[in-house]
Amino acid sequence: MSTLDPVAVFRIEAAECLEAIETGLLDLTHQLDNKDLVDAVFRGLHTLKGSGAMFGFEALAAFTHHCETAFDRVRKGEVAATSELVAAVLAAQDHMRALVDQPDANHGDTGSRLLAQLQAAVGGKTAAPAAAPVPAPAAVNAAPAKKKNSWRIRFSLPANSMANGTNPLGLLDELRDLGECSVRANTAAIPPLGDLTPTELYVSWDVTLTSEQDRSAIDDVFIFVLDDMELSVEEIDAAAAALTGPAETMPVPAPVAAASPAPVPAPAVPEFRPVEAVPARREAPAASQAKAAENVRVPAERLDELMDRVGELVIAQSRLSQLASASADIALRSVSEEIERLSGELRDTMMVLRMVPVATLFSRFRRLVHDLARETGKVIELVTEGETTEVDKTVIERLADPLVHLVRNSIDHGLETPADRLAAGKTEAGTVTLSARQAGGEVIISIKDDGRGINRERVRAKAESSGLIHPGQPLSDSELLQLIFAPGFSTAAAITNLSGRGVGMDVVKKTVEALRGAIDIVSVPGQGSEVSLRIPLTLAIIDGLLVRVGSGRYVIPLSAVEECLELSLEEDLRSRGRSFISLRDSLVPFLRLRDLFRTGTKPDVHQKVVVISTGTERVGLVVDQIIGDHQTVIKSMSKLHNDVATFSGATILGDGSVALILDVGHLVAAGQQQEAQLRVAG
């Protein structure tokens, strides 16, 4: 079995750490006086610096140190948190990401430029004399001289610390960075060589530190291991500190030194009682291991491979069920039912593993909105709703770029400048709302703004001048608004960094259609616009309703099915030319799939109507027979069938034949269009 590359693991964890730092910075933008947020950003920078140094990313550690120091000064009240400081560290965070991904690349003078920007943000708030020269970027560390204090620090780490990635030498190095340091190692707990476990830690330390830093700087060294260690910090006078002697007077012995002809029984590690209410608790090794095992990092490729195997298992199970139903063997039927149950449970478990909350997608846009607000001079508030809605991870990955285009478009075309908003009687700040909700087998992701709305006249004029429509061609409002997704379409007066080239919205449409989704757009002049993406929850396996139309078999996603009705031949003939059924005091249009697919067969005597819906819209589908439910493994259509909008994919049945999967959204739209035509004709 292949093992994960430690550097690859570090890059994954560094990416998570950078995301946490970015989130803290963006939160801090709105609450500059929030000490908890300042501490959170500092801890993130501290972790990134320490981990980078541990894994050999020296450039990352050195660069991050300056940002950490800047926030350390904010924590201590030496400088105030400002929007300029947040912007500087956000820009620096992008450079940190580049140093993680490409540590050996030539990044030019980016680092120096960013450090100068950071120094300007921090140095501008210092109380330095006016005549003082401007310090170099590294002078972020500069601070007034302080009184030196002496501390006695005694600590021990859990036995499994090194196995879990904690390097005690790194902690000692950080203590040395604080000032004059004397370190004594307590080796009494090291067992005889025969009883020694190489991966376990038996050494504790007694450190005397003389530093200008206060107690909080010492706590920061142990901030990420404090809950699992034993720590005692006591302030002592200079005379007591001098008695400890030079540093490293008791070096840590090599493991072989613990072996002797007559080993002395090792006493337990001395317990240090915390002096200043420092949290000190040690979990049992079993509890620590259980806690670490709660989350397992698995490469996405392995989940994809597992899903493929589950899909093949579902197809094989369908074949077994068909053979068992045709057999009189009771034992075979029993085994078939058991395998069907187990494969269903395995499929459901697999689907849950692939589901990801859309919060992971929405969180990316806070930084985008922050940067665009600074670039455009607009005041923008980002609101997110329904972050807990879960979608297949593949859908999340593919939606990232389309949503970027939609958000940028809302900010550039939709939201007005603060002056224009005030003149229109609106608040100075424009609002962009990202929301997600589940509707049947779909998730609906909406991007809404409270801006100026879409100018229909400009859209029509641009479409006519581009040859997309004929001059004066009649279009419904929905059809007119859909023109903005045409290739090369843009109503921008000039090309900017945000928009104007007419490629973004085309990318949105192609991506959503590739996901078997659809786009709805609503816009009210002067009030804003809303673009809704209707996307399937999953792209792998679904529950379907298997039906027969003529001699062909088709699958309807079960999540979209509301109910099934019987349609006699007499009722079918009576409704010719009208195509409506009465369903609990409401008229529902229906489509005859036999006519739509041109089967050339006569209808069955007892036809069925399958009522499907996408949210509030409902349409009936007339089929010849309902065969039953079917676990459907979705297979993509070939490139030759990309233009066939009626079907979203195909699946393999138990007998090896192929059944096409109906595109519910397309069929509902076709039914609504037919209903509108009938009403106009009536």
C-alpha positions in Angstrom: 0.0 0.0 0.0 1.3 3.4 -0.9 2.0 5.9 1.9 1.4 9.6 1.8 4.3 11.9 1.2 5.0 14.0 4.3 5.5 17.1 2.2 2.2 16.5 0.4 0.5 16.1 3.8 2.1 19.4 4.9 0.9 21.2 1.8 -2.7 20.0 2.5 -2.5 21.1 6.1 -0.9 24.4 5.0 -3.7 25.0 2.6 -6.2 24.5 5.5 -4.2 26.8 7.7 -4.1 29.5 5.0 -7.9 29.2 4.6 -8.3 29.7 8.4 -6.0 32.7 8.3 -8.0 34.2 5.4 -11.3 33.6 7.2 -10.0 35.3 10.3 -8.7 38.3 8.4 -11.9 38.7 6.5 -13.9 38.6 9.8 -11.4 41.0 11.3 -12.2 43.5 8.5 -15.7 44.0 10.1 -14.5 43.8 13.7 -11.1 45.4 13.9 -11.2 45.6 17.7 -12.0 41.9 18.2 -9.1 40.5 20.2 -10.2 36.9 19.7 -9.9 37.3 15.9 -6.5 38.9 16.3 -5.4 35.9 18.4 -6.9 33.4 15.9 -4.9 35.0 13.0 -1.8 35.1 15.1 -2.1 31.4 16.0 -2.6 30.5 12.3 0.5 32.4 11.3 2.4 30.9 14.2 1.4 27.4 13.1 2.3 28.0 9.5 5.7 29.3 10.4 6.5 26.5 12.7 5.3 23.7 10.4 7.0 25.3 7.4 10.4 25.3 9.2 9.8 21.7 10.4 9.3 20.5 6.8 12.1 22.5 5.2 10.1 25.4 3.8 12.6 28.0 5.1 11.5 30.8 2.8 7.9 30.4 3.9 8.9 30.3 7.6 11.1 33.4 7.3 8.4 35.4 5.4 5.5 34.3 7.7 7.6 35.4 10.7 7.2 39.0 9.8 3.4 38.8 9.5 3.3 36.9 12.8 5.4 39.6 14.5 3.1 42.3 13.1 0.0 40.6 14.6 2.0 39.9 17.8 2.3 43.7 18.2 -1.4 44.1 17.6 -2.1 41.5 20.4 0.1 43.4 22.8 -1.6 46.7 22.0 1.5 48.3 20.5 -0.3 49.0 17.2 -3.9 49.0 16.2 -5.5 46.6 13.8 -6.5 48.5 10.6 -8.0 47.7 7.3 -4.6 48.5 5.7 -2.9 45.9 7.9 -5.6 43.3 7.0 -5.2 44.1 3.3 -1.4 43.8 3.6 -1.5 40.4 5.3 -4.2 39.1 2.9 -1.8 40.0 0.0 1.1 38.4 2.0 -1.1 35.3 2.4 -1.2 34.9 -1.3 2.6 35.0 -1.4 2.7 32.4 1.4 0.5 30.1 -0.7 2.9 30.5 -3.6 5.8 29.6 -1.3 4.0 26.5 -0.3 3.2 25.4 -3.8 6.4 26.4 -5.4 9.1 26.8 -2.8 12.0 26.7 -5.3 10.5 29.1 -7.8 11.8 32.6 -8.4 9.2 34.9 -6.9 11.2 38.1 -7.8 10.8 41.0 -5.4 7.3 40.1 -4.4 8.3 39.2 -0.8 10.2 42.5 -0.3 7.4 44.6 -1.8 4.8 42.9 0.5 7.0 43.3 3.6 7.4 47.0 2.7 3.6 47.2 2.5 3.3 45.4 5.8 5.8 47.7 7.4 3.9 50.8 6.2 0.7 49.4 7.7 2.3 48.6 11.0 4.9 51.4 11.2 2.3 54.1 10.5 0.8 53.5 13.9 3.9 53.4 16.0 5.0 56.2 18.2 8.4 56.6 16.7 9.9 60.1 16.6 9.3 62.0 13.4 13.0 62.3 12.7 13.6 58.6 13.0 14.6 57.0 9.7 12.2 54.7 8.0 13.1 51.1 9.1 13.7 48.3 6.7 10.9 45.7 6.2 12.5 43.4 8.7 12.2 46.2 11.3 8.6 45.1 12.0 10.3 43.4 15.0 11.4 46.7 16.4 9.9 47.5 19.8 10.9 49.7 22.8 13.3 48.1 25.2 11.6 46.4 28.1 12.6 45.2 31.5 14.0 41.6 31.5 12.2 39.0 33.5 13.3 35.5 34.5 11.2 32.5 34.3 11.5 28.8 35.3 9.7 26.6 32.9 9.2 22.9 33.4 7.3 20.8 30.9 6.7 17.3 29.7 4.9 16.1 26.6 2.7 13.0 26.0 4.6 9.8 25.2 3.2 9.7 21.7 4.0 13.4 20.9 6.7 12.6 18.3 4.6 10.0 16.6 1.9 12.6 16.2 4.3 15.1 14.6 5.3 17.3 17.6 9.0 18.1 17.7 10.1 19.1 21.3 13.3 20.6 19.9 11.3 23.1 18.0 9.6 24.2 21.2 13.1 24.6 22.8 14.2 26.6 19.8 11.3 29.0 20.2 12.1 29.5 23.9 15.7 30.3 22.9 14.4 32.9 20.5 12.7 34.7 23.4 16.0 35.4 25.2 18.8 33.9 27.3 17.9 30.3 27.9 19.3 27.5 30.1 17.9 24.0 29.3 18.2 20.9 31.5 16.9 17.6 30.3 15.3 15.2 32.8 16.2 11.7 31.6 15.2 9.7 34.7 12.1 8.3 33.0 14.0 6.6 30.1 13.6 2.8 30.5 16.2 0.1 29.9 17.0 -0.5 26.3 15.0 -3.7 26.1 11.9 -1.9 27.3 12.4 1.3 25.2 10.0 2.1 22.4 11.8 4.3 19.9 8.7 6.3 18.9 7.8 7.3 22.4 9.1 10.3 24.3 10.5 9.8 27.9 12.4 13.1 28.4 11.1 16.2 30.3 12.7 19.6 30.5 13.6 22.2 33.1 14.2 25.6 31.4 15.4 28.9 32.8 14.6 31.9 30.6 15.6 35.5 30.9 13.7 37.6 28.4 12.1 41.0 27.7 9.0 39.2 26.7 6.1 38.7 29.1 4.3 35.6 30.2 2.0 35.5 27.2 5.0 35.0 24.8 5.9 31.8 26.7 2.3 30.5 26.6 2.3 31.1 22.8 5.2 28.7 22.4 3.1 25.9 23.8 -0.3 27.1 22.6 -0.9 24.1 20.3 0.1 21.4 22.7 -1.1 22.9 25.9 -4.1 20.7 26.4 -2.1 17.4 26.3 1.0 18.4 28.2 2.2 19.2 31.7 3.5 22.7 32.1 4.7 24.8 35.0 5.8 28.5 34.5 7.1 30.4 37.5 8.7 33.8 37.6 12.0 33.9 39.5 14.5 36.6 40.4 17.7 37.2 38.5 19.8 35.6 41.3 17.9 32.4 41.1 18.3 32.4 37.3 22.0 32.8 37.6 22.3 29.7 39.8 21.0 27.5 37.0 24.3 27.7 35.2 25.0 27.7 31.4 22.5 26.3 28.9 22.4 22.7 28.0 24.5 21.6 31.1 22.6 18.3 30.9 22.3 17.3 27.3 19.8 14.7 26.3 21.6 11.3 26.1 21.4 8.9 23.2 19.0 6.0 23.7 21.8 3.5 24.1 23.0 5.4 27.2 20.0 4.2 29.0 21.2 0.6 28.7 23.5 -0.6 31.6 24.4 -4.0 33.1 22.3 -3.3 36.2 19.5 -0.9 35.2 18.0 1.0 38.0 14.2 1.0 38.0 13.1 4.2 36.3 10.9 6.5 38.5 7.9 8.1 37.0 8.1 11.4 35.2 8.0 14.1 37.9 4.7 15.9 38.0 4.8 19.7 37.8 2.0 21.6 39.4 1.0 24.6 37.3 1.8 27.9 39.1 -0.4 30.4 37.3 -3.5 28.3 36.6 -2.0 27.0 33.4 -4.3 24.2 32.0 -2.6 20.9 32.6 -4.2 17.7 31.7 -2.9 14.5 30.1 -5.1 12.1 28.1 -4.5 8.4 28.3 -2.7 7.1 25.2 -5.8 5.1 24.1 -8.0 8.2 24.4 -5.5 10.3 22.4 -5.3 7.7 19.6 -9.1 7.4 19.5 -9.4 11.1 19.2 -6.8 11.2 16.4 -8.7 8.5 14.5 -12.0 10.4 14.4 -10.9 11.9 11.0 -9.0 10.2 8.3 -7.6 12.0 5.3 -8.3 10.1 2.1 -7.3 11.2 -1.4 -10.2 12.2 -3.6 -9.1 9.8 -6.3 -9.6 6.8 -4.0 -13.2 7.9 -3.4 -13.8 8.1 -7.1 -12.4 4.6 -7.6 -14.5 3.3 -4.8 -17.6 4.9 -6.3 -16.8 3.2 -9.6 -16.7 -0.2 -7.9 -19.9 0.5 -6.0 -21.5 1.4 -9.4 -20.4 -1.9 -10.9 -21.7 -3.7 -7.9 -25.1 -2.1 -8.3 -25.2 -3.2 -11.9 -24.2 -6.8 -10.9 -26.8 -6.8 -8.1 -29.5 -5.7 -10.6 -28.5 -8.6 -12.9 -28.7 -11.0 -9.9 -32.2 -9.7 -8.9 -33.5 -10.3 -12.4 -32.2 -13.9 -12.5 -33.6 -14.5 -9.0 -37.0 -13.2 -9.9 -37.1 -15.6 -12.9 -36.1 -18.6 -10.7 -38.3 -20.7 -8.4 -35.3 -21.2 -6.1 -36.3 -19.7 -2.7 -32.7 -19.7 -1.4 -31.5 -17.8 -4.5 -34.2 -15.2 -4.0 -33.3 -14.8 -0.3 -29.6 -14.3 -1.1 -30.6 -11.8 -3.9 -32.7 -9.8 -1.5 -29.9 -9.7 1.1 -27.3 -8.6 -1.4 -29.7 -6.0 -2.7 -30.1 -4.6 0.8 -26.4 -4.6 1.5 -25.5 -3.0 -1.9 -28.2 -0.3 -1.2 -26.7 0.5 2.2 -23.2 0.5 0.7 -24.4 2.9 -2.0 -26.0 5.2 0.6 -22.8 5.2 2.7 -20.7 6.0 -0.3 -22.9 8.8 -1.3 -22.6 10.4 2.1 -18.8 10.2 1.9 -18.9 12.2 -1.3 -21.3 14.9 0.0 -19.7 18.2 0.9 -21.5 21.2 2.4 -21.6 24.2 0.1 -20.1 26.3 2.9 -16.7 25.0 1.5 -17.7 26.7 -1.8 -19.2 29.9 -0.4 -16.3 30.6 1.9 -14.1 31.2 -1.1 -16.1 34.3 -2.2 -15.5 36.3 0.9 -12.0 37.1 -0.2 -13.2 37.8 -3.8 -15.8 40.2 -2.6 -13.3 41.9 -0.3 -10.8 42.5 -3.1 -13.5 43.6 -5.6 -14.8 46.1 -3.2 -11.4 47.7 -2.8 -10.8 47.6 -6.6 -14.2 49.1 -7.6 -14.6 51.5 -4.7 -18.1 50.0 -4.0 -19.3 49.1 -0.5 -20.4 45.4 -0.7 -21.8 43.1 1.9 -21.8 39.4 1.2 -24.6 37.3 2.7 -24.6 33.5 2.6 -27.6 31.3 3.3 -28.0 27.5 3.4 -24.3 26.7 3.9 -25.1 23.3 5.4 -26.8 22.1 2.2 -24.7 19.2 0.9 -23.7 18.4 -2.7 -21.6 15.9 -4.4 -17.9 16.9 -4.2 -17.5 16.7 -8.0 -20.4 19.3 -8.3 -18.7 21.6 -5.8 -15.4 21.5 -7.7 -17.1 22.2 -11.1 -19.2 25.1 -9.7 -16.3 27.1 -8.4 -15.5 28.9 -11.7 -19.1 29.6 -12.8 -19.9 31.1 -9.4 -16.8 33.4 -9.6 -18.1 34.7 -13.0 -21.6 35.2 -11.6 -20.4 37.0 -8.5 -18.1 39.3 -10.4 -20.9 40.0 -12.9 -23.2 41.0 -10.1 -20.7 43.3 -8.6 -19.6 44.9 -11.9 -22.9 45.1 -13.8 -25.4 44.8 -11.0 -24.4 46.9 -8.0 -24.2 50.7 -8.4 -21.6 53.0 -6.9 -22.3 54.3 -3.4 -23.3 57.7 -4.9 -25.7 56.2 -7.4 -27.2 54.0 -4.7 -27.8 57.0 -2.4 -29.3 59.0 -5.3 -31.7 56.1 -6.0 -32.8 56.0 -2.3 -30.9 52.9 -1.4 -28.3 52.2 1.3 -24.7 53.0 0.4 -23.8 49.3 0.8 -24.9 46.9 -1.9 -25.7 43.3 -1.0 -24.7 40.1 -2.8 -26.5 37.0 -1.5 -25.3 33.5 -2.1 -27.8 30.9 -1.1 -28.3 27.1 -1.4 -31.3 24.9 -0.8 -32.4 21.4 -1.7 -35.5 20.8 -3.9 -36.1 17.1 -4.6 -33.1 15.6 -6.3 -31.6 19.0 -7.1 -29.8 21.7 -5.2 -30.6 25.3 -6.2 -27.7 27.7 -5.8 -28.7 31.4 -6.2 -26.7 34.6 -6.7 -28.8 37.6 -5.9 -27.9 41.3 -5.8 -29.9 44.4 -4.9 -28.5 46.5 -7.8 -29.9 48.2 -10.9 -31.2 45.1 -12.5 -30.8 44.0 -16.2 -31.6 46.6 -18.9 -33.7 44.7 -21.4 -33.3 47.4 -24.1 -29.5 47.1 -24.0 -29.7 43.3 -24.0 -32.0 43.3 -27.1 -29.9 45.9 -28.9 -26.7 44.0 -28.3 -28.3 40.7 -29.3 -29.6 42.2 -32.5 -26.3 43.9 -33.4 -24.4 40.6 -32.7 -26.8 38.7 -34.9 -28.1 36.5 -32.1 -31.7 37.5 -32.9 -33.4 39.2 -35.8 -34.5 42.8 -35.4 -37.9 42.9 -33.8 -38.0 39.2 -33.2 -40.6 38.4 -30.5 -39.1 36.9 -27.3 -40.5 36.2 -23.9 -38.8 37.9 -20.9 -37.2 34.6 -20.0 -35.8 34.0 -23.5 -34.5 37.6 -23.6 -32.7 37.3 -20.3 -31.2 34.0 -21.3 -29.4 35.8 -24.1 -26.8 37.1 -21.7 -25.4 33.5 -21.6 -24.7 33.5 -25.3 -21.0 33.2 -26.4 -19.3 36.6 -26.7 -22.3 38.5 -25.3 -21.6 41.5 -23.1 -23.4 44.8 -22.5 -20.3 46.4 -20.8 -19.3 49.7 -22.4 -15.6 48.9 -21.9 -13.4 45.9 -21.1 -12.2 46.0 -17.5 -10.4 43.6 -15.1 -13.9 42.4 -14.1 -15.8 41.9 -17.3 -16.5 43.0 -20.8 -15.1 40.3 -22.9 -18.3 38.2 -23.1 -16.8 34.9 -22.1 -17.7 34.5 -18.4 -21.4 33.8 -18.7 -20.9 31.5 -21.6 -18.6 29.4 -19.3 -21.3 29.4 -16.7 -23.9 28.0 -19.1 -21.6 25.3 -20.5 -20.5 24.1 -17.1 -24.1 24.0 -15.7 -25.3 22.1 -18.7 -22.4 19.6 -18.4 -23.6 19.0 -14.9 -27.1 18.2 -16.3 -28.4 21.4 -14.6 -30.3 24.5 -15.8 -30.2 28.2 -15.2 -33.1 30.5 -14.2 -32.8 34.2 -14.2 -35.1 36.9 -12.7 -34.4 40.6 -12.8 -36.5 43.6 -11.7 -35.3 47.0 -13.0 -34.0 49.1 -10.1 -34.3 46.3 -7.6 -31.7 43.7 -8.6 -31.3 40.3 -10.3 -31.2 36.7 -9.2 -29.5 33.9 -11.1 -30.4 30.4 -9.9 -28.4 27.3 -10.8 -30.4 24.0 -10.6 -27.9 21.2 -10.2 -28.3 17.4 -9.5 -27.3 16.5 -6.0 -25.0 13.7 -7.3 -23.5 12.7 -10.6 -22.9 9.0 -9.7 -25.8 6.8 -8.5 -29.5 7.7 -8.1 -32.8 6.0 -7.3 -34.9 5.9 -10.5 -38.3 4.9 -11.6 -38.0 2.5 -14.6 -40.8 2.9 -17.2 -41.6 1.6 -20.6 -42.6 3.7 -23.6 -43.4 1.6 -26.6 -40.6 -1.0 -26.7 -38.0 1.2 -25.0 -37.2 1.6 -21.3 -36.4 4.8 -19.6 -35.4 6.0 -16.1 -37.0 9.0 -14.3 -35.1 10.3 -11.3 -37.2 9.1 -8.3 -36.5 12.2 -6.3 -38.5 14.2 -8.9 -41.5 11.9 -9.0 -44.5 13.2 -7.0 -47.1 10.5 -7.8 -48.4 8.1 -10.5 -51.9 8.1 -12.0 -53.7 5.9 -14.4 -54.8 7.3 -17.8 -57.3 5.2 -19.6 -57.4 5.1 -23.4 -60.8 6.9 -23.3 -59.4 9.7 -21.2 -56.4 9.9 -23.5 -58.5 10.3 -26.6 -60.8 12.8 -24.8 -57.8 15.0 -23.9 -56.4 15.2 -27.4 -55.5 18.8 -28.3 -55.7 19.9 -24.6 -53.1 17.7 -22.8 -54.2 18.6 -19.3 -55.2 16.5 -16.3 -57.1 17.6 -13.3 -55.1 16.9 -10.1 -56.8 18.0 -6.9 -58.5 21.1 -8.3 -55.5 22.1 -10.4 -54.7 21.6 -14.0 -51.3 19.9 -14.8 -50.0 19.8 -18.4 -48.7 16.4 -19.5 -46.5 15.2 -22.3 -47.1 12.0 -24.3 -43.6 10.4 -24.3 -44.8 8.0 -27.0 -45.3 11.0 -29.4 -42.2 12.8 -28.2 -40.0 9.8 -28.9 -41.9 8.8 -32.0 -42.2 5.2 -31.1 -44.7 4.4 -33.8 -46.5 2.0 -31.5 -50.1 2.0 -30.3 -50.7 3.1 -26.7 -51.4 0.5 -24.1 -55.0 0.2 -22.9 -54.0 1.3 -19.3 -51.5 4.0 -19.6 -49.9 5.7 -16.6 -49.1 9.4 -15.9 -46.0 10.0 -13.8 -46.2 13.5 -12.3 -42.8 15.0 -11.9 -41.7 18.4 -10.5 -38.8 20.8 -10.1 -39.8 22.9 -7.1 -43.1 24.6 -7.9 -43.5 23.5 -11.5 -45.2 20.2 -12.3 -45.7 18.2 -15.5 -47.2 14.7 -16.2 -45.4 12.2 -18.4 -47.6 9.6 -20.1 -45.9 6.2 -20.3 -47.1 2.8 -21.3 -46.0 0.9 -18.2 -44.3 1.5 -14.8 -41.8 -1.3 -14.3 -40.6 -0.3 -10.8 -37.8 1.4 -8.9 -34.3 0.9 -10.0 -30.9 1.8 -8.6 -29.4 3.8 -11.5 -25.7 4.1 -12.2 -25.4 7.2 -14.3 -23.2 6.8 -17.4 -22.3 9.9 -19.5 -23.7 10.3 -23.0 -21.2 10.3 -25.9 -20.1 13.6 -27.4 -22.3 12.8 -30.4 -25.4 13.2 -28.1 -24.4 16.5 -26.4 -27.2 18.3 -28.2 -29.9 15.8 -27.1 -31.4 17.8 -24.2 -34.2 15.3 -23.4 -31.8 12.8 -21.8 -29.2 13.5 -19.1 -27.4 10.1 -19.3 -27.8 6.4 -19.6 -27.7 3.4 -17.4 -27.1 -0.4 -17.8 -30.0 -2.6 -16.8 -29.7 -6.1 -15.3 -30.1 -7.8 -18.6 -27.3 -5.8 -20.1 -29.5 -3.5 -22.1 -29.3 0.3 -22.0 -32.0 2.6 -20.6 -31.8 6.4 -21.1 -32.3 8.7 -18.1 -34.8 11.5 -18.7 -33.8 15.1 -18.1 -36.5 16.2 -15.7 -35.7 19.9 -16.0 -35.9 19.9 -19.8 -39.2 18.0 -19.8 -40.8 20.3 -17.2 -39.7 23.3 -19.3 -41.2 21.7 -22.4 -44.4 21.0 -20.6 -44.7 24.6 -19.4 -44.0 25.9 -22.9 -46.7 23.6 -24.3 -49.1 24.9 -21.6 -48.3 28.5 -22.5 -48.9 27.8 -26.2 -52.2 26.2 -25.5 -53.3 29.1 -23.4 -52.4 31.6 -26.1 -54.2 29.5 -28.7 -57.3 29.2 -26.4 
